[in-house]
Amino acid sequence: MTSGDVLIVGLLALAGFLVGGVVSFWPRNKVGAGICAVLAVLALGGAILRLV
C-alpha cells in the first residue's frame, strides 16, 4: 500500500465521518450540518481527484 493509497483511504474515511456529522446535526443545527456537508464534499472531491 503506497502513501497515495493511504491518503485516499483517509480522505474517504474523513468524508464518511463528516457525512455522519451532517446526519446527526441536521435536526438541531442546520448551520453546523451545512459546514460538515461542505467539508465532506471537499474531502470526497480530494479523494476522487487523487484517484484520477
N, C-alpha and C positions, 0 to 999 in steps of 0.2 A: 504494500500500500504506500503510495507516494504521498508527499506532503500536500499536493493538489487534491488528492482524494480525501485526505483528512479535512482539508478546508471545505470541500463540498459537503461532506457529511456534517461538519459543524454548522455550516450555514443552513442546511436543511433542518437540523435539529433546532437551531435558533428560531427559524421560521415557524416550526411546529409549536414551539414553546410560546411564541408571540401570538399565534392563532388561538391557542388555549387561553391566553390572556384576554383576547378580544371576546371570546365566548363568555368568560367569567365576568368581565367588566361591563358588558353591554347593558344588562338590566339596570344597573345602578349609575354608571358613569359613562356617558356616551363620548365625552371628550377623551378620557383615558383609553377607551376602546378604539377610537379613531387613531390615536397616536400609536397604539400597539399594531393596528392594521397597517399603517404606513410603514412601520419598522419591519413588519412581517413581509410586506411586498418588496422592500429593499433587500432583505436577506434572501428571499426567494429569487429575486432578479439577479443578485450577485452569484448565487449558486448556479443558475441557468447560464449566465454569461461565462462562468468558469468552466462549465461543461463544454461549451461551444468553442 
